[in-house]
Amino acid sequence: QLALFASLRARSLEIEREVAERWREAAPVSSVPVALNDWIRRVALDWPLAACGTARGGLVLADLSSGDMLACAQDAHPSVVDTPE
């Protein structure tokens, strides 16, 4: 049982070192695959597809890997709801 604990502890330390090294030497890449002319209120993501509900009531379906806007519906939902939350 001590050997198992020692093995698990060694692996845990190895993983911690690997994560710390990746954190210090990270080379992130950021991009904006789709830009809209409205505020985004809600996003549903099923990579690479994203469905976005906008503040003006629009609904946009986009492929984030290609940056293509697959579908867009204006006034798909109300932009103002008159009920107290």
C-alpha atoms as one frame of an Amber mdcrd trajectory, in Angstrom:
protein
   0.000   0.000   0.000   2.894   2.370   0.674   4.282   1.659  -2.779   0.933
   2.564  -4.341   0.781   5.802  -2.322   4.352   6.685  -3.310   3.590   5.965
  -6.968   0.458   8.126  -6.904   2.292  10.930  -5.117   5.155  10.817  -7.653
   2.679  10.969 -10.535   0.843  13.857  -8.884   4.083  15.825  -8.523   5.001
  15.087 -12.141   1.630  16.391 -13.338   1.991  19.527 -11.195   5.414  20.227
 -12.753   4.072  19.691 -16.277   1.136  22.045 -15.668   3.387  24.709 -14.135
   5.737  24.489 -17.135   2.888  24.740 -19.646   1.461  27.699 -17.720   4.770
  29.608 -17.833   5.524  28.796 -21.471   2.017  29.020 -22.902   1.568  30.286
 -26.429  -2.174  30.955 -26.629  -3.862  31.787 -29.881  -6.958  33.932 -29.817
  -9.293  34.745 -32.643 -12.730  36.174 -33.294 -14.336  33.747 -35.727 -17.680
  35.569 -35.888 -18.410  39.252 -35.229 -21.968  40.525 -34.809 -23.356  44.063
 -34.758 -25.313  43.456 -31.566 -24.800  42.448 -27.959 -24.862  38.710 -27.390
 -27.142  37.722 -24.522 -27.028  33.934 -24.640 -24.761  31.347 -26.231 -25.327
  27.621 -26.671 -22.186  25.802 -27.772 -21.815  22.359 -29.320 -18.349  22.676
 -30.835 -17.883  23.879 -33.509 -21.476  25.166 -33.693 -22.647  28.136 -31.640
 -26.170  29.489 -31.387 -26.256  33.113 -30.179 -29.281  35.103 -29.051 -28.815
  38.846 -29.460 -30.140  41.843 -27.526 -32.298  43.000 -30.457 -34.019  39.619
 -30.720 -31.873  37.981 -33.372 -30.688  34.393 -33.429 -27.446  33.428 -35.149
 -26.052  29.966 -35.859 -22.331  29.981 -36.613 -19.590  27.471 -37.324 -16.715
  28.673 -35.138 -14.076  26.508 -36.809 -14.670  28.058 -40.232 -16.097  31.424
 -39.138 -19.156  30.933 -41.362 -22.531  32.266 -40.302 -24.838  29.358 -41.168
 -28.180  30.963 -40.350 -29.500  34.251 -39.046 -33.045  35.109 -37.991 -34.040
  38.660 -37.072 -36.769  39.050 -34.441 -36.557  35.377 -33.451 -37.329  36.266
 -29.836 -38.571  39.363 -28.014 -35.889  41.894 -27.243 -37.810  43.248 -24.247
 -39.780  41.190 -21.760 -42.388  43.070 -19.712 -42.386  40.770 -16.695 -40.553
  41.412 -13.440 -37.767  38.958 -12.723
